[in-house]
Amino acid sequence: MQLKNVIESPCGLRFMLDELELQSSFARRWMLDTPMITSEHDIVDSYGVLKHFVDFVRSIEPSFLNTLLFKLQGVKDIRTTIKNLRRSSTLDDIELFEVKHLAILSTEVAQLLKDHNLETAVEIPSLDEVITILDPDGMKIATFYVYDSYCEQLKDLRIEMRKHPEHQEELLIEAAEIEEDVRRDLTVKLHSHVDDIEHALVALARVDIGVAKARQFVELGLCFPSISSDGSSHYSAMFHPQVRDALNRAGKQFQPVDISFTYRPTLITGANMGGKTVVLKTLTLCQYLFQFGFGIPASKACIAIKDDVMFCIGDEQSIEKGLSSFAAEMKNIDAVIKASRENRRLLALIDEPARTTNPTEGTALVQALLKVLAAKHMSLVMTTHYDIEPGTAHCLRVKGFDNGSMNYTLVEVEDGEVPHEALNIAQSLGIDQEWIDLARVELEMSPCEKTNN
């Protein structure tokens, strides 16, 4: 699974990527092609690199950082040129310029990193020999043409063209043949350096991504996670950056949440608008950020590595597929059940399953789903507003109204009973008081009184 395959997940991953201040479009394309990391060794390495860049961003002078960012803006996607070089197709002047520009740029960036002890964070191979090949006059200028220095005969021809413009046409033809021979010779010389050229291009993208991730880490107040050794995950003061940003712009504050889960199913109950969906979105986001090497939005996190993340949420009605909301939801949950029978480390997050059907059948479906998935060796976090017999599930409930305002803290409870707070929430939103008062009367009436009325 590559990053580009999950960028549109409703968990808010696109927000994080859009907020990432990358300097080159190539770095973004390369990042989107990176696979989700499932090896503990590789995750440790990725956070080791990020740690170097975070320390760098925190300590560097703004002027130096701006210099580095300006250099990284010059990185271009020359993979087609590298592909041509690899198959020994004679490079034209534009392609030779691209290689020369990359070689000079990578050398300059490598020196900047070395000046601040970052050369071990991202190793940029030396392209000094490439520069020597493409810059025979030692000008260190990122331009290219077939220089006189490459061939004495070519130099003499060009002198002749200036002296005898009347013979320019025939001399141009002869010069063009020599120039093509020079390009062919340069391509042969560069071919032995093609791996280093490609590695340098990728290394520059990694520097760009590393700096961007580090700046985001500092600006958003993210944390470095530890890796769970027993399959459990724990978060302290977890927050959703996109939701927090929206609330801050509205003059409100986001309330961070503490949550832990293991292979034992976790059931979160609470009234609508109680923050349950935001918890699931944040857990999904954190898992992806963790396995793509980003900082984690929490004050502290210990996260288990997963082979797959499955997030089932909301109204997924599909006109194209001819599926209703309920049908689409059932298909998605069925995929989770099938995946749970495979020998993979799976994290499933399911938001209020069967919400679009009647409460009687909906409750039965949720109850049965909990039993089915509880028997599987997987991590499951599920929300519901149905009253559920929890069985062996770990039950959490949104604390709800506390001193006249919503408290989104998750508290442990013994059962899956959902608190009845819809009317309190409606009242806090300024909904018509007559409607709310009549609803309270309806709640207080016995079934017999309702029949008589």
C-alpha positions in Angstrom: 0.0 0.0 0.0 1.4 3.4 -1.1 0.7 6.7 0.5 -1.2 7.8 -2.6 -3.6 4.9 -2.1 -4.8 6.2 1.3 -4.6 10.0 0.8 -8.3 10.3 0.3 -9.2 8.4 3.5 -11.8 10.4 5.4 -9.4 10.3 8.5 -7.9 13.7 7.5 -4.6 12.5 5.9 -4.9 14.9 3.0 -5.0 17.8 5.4 -1.6 16.8 6.8 -0.1 16.3 3.4 -1.5 19.6 2.1 -0.1 21.4 5.1 3.4 19.9 4.4 5.5 22.7 2.9 7.5 20.7 0.3 9.7 22.7 -2.0 9.6 20.6 -5.2 6.8 18.8 -7.0 9.1 15.8 -7.5 9.4 15.4 -3.7 5.6 15.2 -3.4 5.3 12.7 -6.2 8.1 10.6 -4.7 6.6 10.8 -1.3 3.1 9.7 -2.6 4.8 6.6 -4.1 6.4 5.5 -0.9 4.9 2.3 0.7 3.5 2.0 4.1 6.3 0.8 6.5 5.5 -2.5 8.2 9.0 -3.4 9.4 10.1 -2.3 12.9 13.6 -1.8 11.7 12.5 0.6 8.9 10.1 2.5 11.2 13.0 3.0 13.7 15.2 4.3 10.9 12.5 6.6 9.6 12.1 8.3 13.0 15.8 8.4 13.5 16.0 10.5 10.3 13.1 12.7 11.3 14.7 13.3 14.7 17.8 14.6 13.0 15.7 17.0 10.9 13.6 18.2 13.9 16.7 19.0 15.9 18.0 20.8 12.8 14.9 22.9 12.3 14.7 23.8 16.0 18.3 25.0 16.1 19.0 26.5 12.7 19.2 30.1 11.8 16.2 31.2 9.6 18.6 32.6 6.9 20.3 29.2 6.6 17.0 27.3 6.4 15.8 29.7 3.7 19.0 29.1 1.7 18.4 25.3 1.9 14.7 25.6 1.0 15.7 27.8 -2.0 18.1 25.2 -3.2 15.5 22.4 -2.9 13.1 24.4 -5.0 15.5 23.7 -7.9 14.9 19.9 -7.8 13.3 18.7 -11.0 11.9 15.3 -11.9 14.5 14.0 -14.4 13.6 10.3 -14.1 12.9 10.1 -17.9 16.4 11.5 -18.5 17.9 8.9 -16.1 15.9 6.2 -17.8 17.4 7.2 -21.2 20.9 7.3 -19.7 20.4 3.9 -18.2 19.5 2.4 -21.6 22.4 4.3 -23.2 20.3 6.5 -25.4 22.4 9.5 -26.5 21.3 12.4 -24.3 20.4 15.7 -25.9 21.5 19.1 -24.7 18.5 19.6 -22.4 19.0 16.2 -20.8 22.7 16.8 -20.3 21.8 20.1 -18.7 19.4 18.4 -16.4 22.1 16.0 -15.2 24.6 18.8 -14.8 22.1 20.9 -12.9 21.3 18.0 -10.6 25.0 17.2 -10.0 25.8 20.8 -9.0 22.6 21.2 -6.9 23.2 17.9 -5.0 26.8 18.9 -4.3 25.7 22.2 -2.9 22.9 20.7 -0.7 25.3 18.0 0.5 27.7 20.7 1.7 24.9 22.5 3.5 24.0 19.3 5.3 27.6 18.6 6.2 28.0 22.1 7.7 25.2 21.2 10.2 26.1 17.5 10.8 23.2 16.2 8.7 25.2 14.2 6.2 24.3 10.9 8.1 20.6 11.7 8.1 20.4 11.5 4.3 23.4 10.4 2.4 23.9 12.2 -1.0 26.3 10.4 -3.2 29.2 12.5 -4.7 28.6 13.6 -8.3 32.0 15.4 -8.6 33.0 13.2 -11.5 29.7 14.0 -13.2 30.4 17.7 -12.8 33.9 17.2 -14.2 32.5 15.5 -17.3 29.8 18.1 -18.0 31.8 21.2 -16.9 35.2 20.8 -18.6 36.0 24.5 -18.0 35.3 24.3 -14.3 32.7 27.2 -14.4 30.4 25.5 -11.9 27.4 27.1 -13.7 24.3 25.1 -14.2 24.1 25.6 -17.9 25.1 23.2 -20.7 26.2 23.3 -24.4 28.8 21.3 -26.3 31.8 23.3 -25.2 34.8 24.0 -27.4 36.9 22.2 -24.7 35.4 18.9 -25.7 37.0 18.8 -29.2 39.8 20.9 -30.8 38.3 20.2 -34.2 35.0 21.6 -33.1 36.7 24.7 -31.7 38.4 25.3 -35.0 35.2 24.9 -37.0 33.4 27.5 -34.9 36.3 29.9 -35.4 36.0 29.3 -39.1 32.2 30.0 -39.0 32.8 33.3 -37.4 35.6 34.2 -39.9 33.7 33.0 -43.0 30.0 33.3 -42.6 29.6 32.6 -46.3 30.6 29.0 -45.6 28.5 28.7 -42.5 25.9 26.3 -43.8 28.4 23.6 -44.7 30.4 24.2 -41.6 27.3 24.0 -39.4 26.6 20.5 -40.8 30.1 19.4 -40.1 30.0 20.9 -36.6 26.6 19.3 -35.9 28.1 15.8 -36.6 31.0 16.5 -34.3 28.6 17.8 -31.6 26.5 14.6 -31.8 29.7 12.5 -31.4 30.5 14.6 -28.3 27.0 14.0 -26.8 27.4 10.2 -27.6 30.8 10.2 -25.8 29.4 12.1 -22.8 26.5 9.7 -22.5 29.0 6.8 -22.5 31.0 8.5 -19.8 27.9 9.3 -17.7 26.5 5.8 -18.0 28.7 4.4 -15.3 27.4 7.1 -12.8 23.7 6.5 -13.5 23.0 4.8 -10.2 24.6 7.7 -8.2 22.7 10.2 -10.3 19.4 8.5 -9.5 20.3 8.1 -5.8 21.2 11.8 -5.6 17.8 12.7 -7.1 16.0 10.6 -4.5 18.2 11.9 -1.7 17.3 15.5 -2.5 13.6 14.5 -2.4 14.2 12.8 1.0 15.9 16.0 2.3 12.9 18.1 1.1 10.5 15.7 2.8 12.6 15.5 6.0 12.7 19.2 6.4 9.0 19.6 5.6 8.0 16.9 8.1 10.2 18.4 10.8 8.7 21.9 10.3 5.3 20.4 10.6 6.4 18.5 13.7 7.4 21.7 15.4 4.6 23.9 14.2 1.8 21.4 15.2 3.4 20.2 18.4 3.6 16.5 17.3 5.5 13.8 19.1 7.8 10.9 18.4 6.1 7.6 19.1 7.5 4.4 20.6 6.8 1.1 19.1 4.6 -1.3 20.9 6.0 -4.8 21.7 2.7 -6.5 22.6 0.3 -5.3 20.0 -1.4 -2.7 22.2 -1.5 1.0 21.3 -1.7 3.9 23.8 -2.2 7.6 23.2 -2.0 10.5 25.7 -3.6 13.9 24.8 -4.3 12.7 21.2 -5.7 15.4 19.0 -6.9 15.7 15.4 -4.9 18.6 13.7 -7.6 19.5 11.1 -10.4 19.5 13.7 -8.2 21.5 16.1 -7.4 24.0 13.4 -11.1 24.5 12.5 -12.0 25.0 16.2 -9.2 27.4 16.8 -10.3 29.5 13.8 -13.8 29.5 15.3 -12.4 30.7 18.7 -12.8 27.3 20.3 -10.5 24.8 21.8 -10.0 21.1 21.0 -10.1 18.8 23.9 -7.4 16.1 23.6 -8.3 12.5 24.4 -6.4 9.6 26.1 -7.1 6.1 24.7 -5.6 2.7 24.7 -6.6 -0.5 22.9 -5.3 -4.0 22.5 -6.4 -7.2 20.7 -9.5 -7.1 22.9 -12.3 -5.2 21.0 -12.8 -1.6 22.2 -16.4 -0.3 22.1 -17.0 3.4 22.4 -20.5 4.6 23.2 -21.9 8.1 23.5 -24.6 10.3 22.1 -24.5 11.8 18.6 -22.1 14.8 18.5 -20.2 13.3 21.3 -16.9 13.1 19.5 -16.9 9.4 18.8 -16.3 9.7 15.1 -13.4 12.2 15.7 -11.7 9.6 17.9 -11.9 7.0 15.2 -10.7 9.5 12.5 -7.7 10.4 14.8 -6.8 6.8 15.5 -6.8 6.1 11.8 -4.8 9.2 11.0 -2.2 8.4 13.7 -1.8 4.8 12.4 -1.1 6.1 8.9 1.2 8.9 10.1 3.1 6.3 12.2 3.7 3.9 9.3 4.6 6.7 6.9 7.1 8.3 9.2 5.4 11.5 10.4 5.1 13.0 13.8 2.1 11.9 15.8 -0.6 14.3 17.1 -0.4 13.5 20.8 1.7 14.4 23.8 2.8 10.7 24.0 2.1 7.6 21.9 3.1 3.9 21.8 1.8 2.3 18.6 1.6 -1.2 17.4 2.7 -1.9 13.8 -0.1 -3.1 11.5 -0.1 -4.7 8.0 -3.4 -3.1 7.1 -5.8 -0.4 8.4 -9.5 -0.6 7.5 -11.7 2.4 8.3 -15.4 2.1 7.8 -17.3 5.3 8.3 -20.3 7.3 7.4 -22.7 7.5 4.4 -21.0 5.7 1.5 -24.0 5.5 -0.8 -22.7 4.8 -4.3 -24.8 5.9 -7.3 -22.3 4.4 -9.7 -22.4 1.0 -8.1 -26.1 1.1 -7.4 -25.6 0.7 -3.7 -27.6 2.3 -0.9 -25.9 3.6 2.2 -26.7 0.4 4.1 -25.6 -1.9 1.2 -22.3 0.0 0.8 -21.7 -0.1 4.6 -22.4 -3.9 4.7 -20.0 -4.5 1.9 -17.2 -2.6 3.7 -17.8 -4.4 7.0 -17.9 -7.7 5.2 -14.4 -6.9 3.8 -13.2 -6.4 7.4 -14.6 -9.8 8.4 -12.9 -11.5 5.5 -9.6 -9.7 6.2 -9.8 -10.7 9.9 -9.6 -14.4 8.8 -6.2 -13.8 7.1 -3.0 -14.1 8.9 -2.3 -10.3 9.0 -1.8 -7.7 11.7 -5.1 -5.8 11.2 -6.5 -2.6 12.7 -10.2 -2.1 12.0 -12.0 1.1 13.0 -15.8 0.9 12.4 -18.0 4.0 13.0 -21.6 3.3 14.1 -22.3 0.2 12.0 -25.9 -0.3 10.9 -26.8 3.2 11.7 -29.0 3.6 8.7 -31.4 0.6 9.5 -34.1 0.3 12.1 -32.8 0.2 15.7 -34.0 -3.4 16.4 -32.1 -5.0 13.5 -29.3 -2.5 13.8 -28.7 -3.5 17.4 -28.7 -7.2 16.4 -26.2 -6.6 13.6 -23.8 -4.6 15.8 -24.1 -7.2 18.6 -23.4 -10.0 16.2 -20.5 -8.1 14.5 -18.8 -7.6 17.9 -19.1 -11.3 18.6 -17.7 -12.3 15.2 -14.7 -9.9 15.4 -14.0 -10.5 19.1 -13.0 -14.1 18.1 -10.3 -12.9 15.7 -6.7 -11.9 16.5 -7.0 -8.3 15.4 -7.4 -4.8 16.9 -10.9 -3.4 16.7 -12.2 0.0 17.8 -15.9 0.4 17.1 -18.4 3.2 18.0 -22.1 2.8 18.4 -25.2 4.7 19.7 -27.1 1.4 20.2 -27.3 -0.2 23.6 -25.0 -3.2 23.3 -24.1 -6.2 25.5 -20.4 -5.8 25.5 -19.4 -9.4 26.2 -15.6 -9.4 26.4 -15.2 -5.9 24.8 -13.4 -3.1 26.6 -16.1 -0.4 27.0 -15.5 3.3 26.9 -18.0 6.1 26.9 -17.7 9.8 26.1 -18.2 11.5 29.4 -20.8 13.8 27.9 -22.4 16.8 29.5 -20.5 18.0 32.5 -21.4 21.3 34.3 -23.4 22.5 31.2 -20.9 21.7 28.5 -19.7 18.7 26.6 -16.7 16.8 28.1 -15.2 14.5 25.4 -13.0 12.5 27.9 -13.3 8.8 27.4 -14.2 7.0 30.6 -14.3 3.2 31.2 -17.7 1.7 31.8 -18.9 -1.8 32.6 -21.5 -2.0 29.7 -22.3 -0.6 26.3 -25.3 1.3 27.3 -25.6 4.7 25.5 -26.3 7.8 27.6 -29.4 9.7 26.6 -28.1 13.2 26.0 -29.6 14.2 22.6 -32.0 16.7 24.2 -29.2 18.3 26.2 -27.0 18.6 23.1 -30.0 20.0 21.1 -30.6 22.6 23.8 -27.0 23.6 23.9 -27.2 24.3 20.1 -30.1 26.8 20.7 -32.8 24.5 19.1 -36.4 25.6 19.4 -37.3 25.3 23.1 -40.9 24.2 22.5 -39.7 21.3 20.4 -37.3 20.2 23.2 -39.9 20.7 26.0 -42.4 18.5 24.1 -39.8 15.9 23.5 -39.0 15.8 27.2 -42.7 15.2 28.0 -42.8 12.4 25.5 -39.8 10.7 27.2 -41.4 11.0 30.6 -44.7 9.5 29.5 -45.3 5.8 30.1 -46.2 3.5 27.1 -49.8 3.3 28.4 -50.1 7.2 28.5 -48.7 7.4 25.0 -51.4 4.9 23.8 -54.2 6.9 25.5 -53.0 10.1 23.9 
